[in-house]
Amino acid sequence: MKVSETLTLLAACLLLAGSCTAPAGAPSGIAATLASAASAGTPLYGHQDDLMYGHDWNANLEPGTEMTRSDIKDVCGHYPAILGLDMGGIELGDTKNLDGNDFALMRKAAVAHHARGGIVSLSWHLRNPFTGGDAWDVSSDQAVASVLPGGEKHELFMLWMDRLADWILSLKAEDGSQIPVLFRPWHEHSGSWFWWGRDLCTAEEYNALWQMTYDHLVRERGIEGMAWAISPNYMPQDFEQWEARYPGDAYVDVVGLDCYASLNRDGYIRQMHAGLASLQRFCEAHGKILAVTETGLETLPDPRWWTGTLSEAIQGFPVSYVLTWRNASDRPTHFFAPFAGQESADDFAAWILQDKITVL
């Protein structure tokens, strides 16, 4: 069987999120899919906003779109196995997210991607409830404390979470069943550029925020099939300090690394190896699944970046998936995946085959 045929078969078998069976005590649903991919050495490829827009097109501007366009499909003939979507703006009751994606169209994309056998991953760059600023507003260290029980913004934040829950619960498959999602909230908390970051709250407050989010969405709102991913960003010093900001094994399925590349190839590979080695030890100790939750090289100036750099960066690690960031249609130099004619496109397709990357 050709490698491409093997990948297609594996995708059909592994990516039916929610339909996998697993032994007692083993992960189920999305977590089982990811664990199987890690064990088989066939990590899933993910791309942020893949069906929503690409380098020179935007589904939000195409009435009646069937969500079939994809820069990745244009390059290698397959859709990414994971579709990343961001929920920033849902908390305000907006019709569009922070990147201009219509939430109704995002729902359509999620349903279409699930129907193809893919996994839907949700991040949430939500507004700062304490200051009214955006997710990057770090002007106060009281934001996290303010949304915890007893805080002055707690009731507002509960409303925000209910709006998020309503949207997730609206994701229904053709048979009416709930579409499962991989949820990755409160990310990159090793740094301090989000209002929930390291210098903006205590470890106890961060863990309480995560636990409250989980309890409300899963136990109170009853959302089924959610897998939860925590994703510290790589820090050159004291990286393992993030472990103090870990809500507990009952609240996490996936532990992932956020680490972006630069033109310093060797430096990026060193960072990836150091970060993944640390997280692998943590995953093995806690029974969790390893992933590269965000990475990429903006503008992809190296035509062999995929086989020559990213491949080496993840080689030898039991990575379940690798997600690269978005290809913005309104910013010509803001792209992290190839598109038709981009100089690394052929190398991307070669990487998919060479490293047995799972696509749809």
PyMOL commands that set and color helices and strands:
alter all, ss='L'
color gray80, all
select helices_A, chain A and resi 3-14+29-40+59-61+71-76+90-92+103-115+143-147+154-169+203-220+239-244+249-251+265-286+305-314+345-354
alter helices_A, ss='H'
color red, helices_A
select strands_A, chain A and resi 44-48+53-54+57-58+82-86+119-123+181-184+227-230+254-258+289-295+319-324
alter strands_A, ss='S'
color yellow, strands_A
deselect
rebuild
show_as cartoon
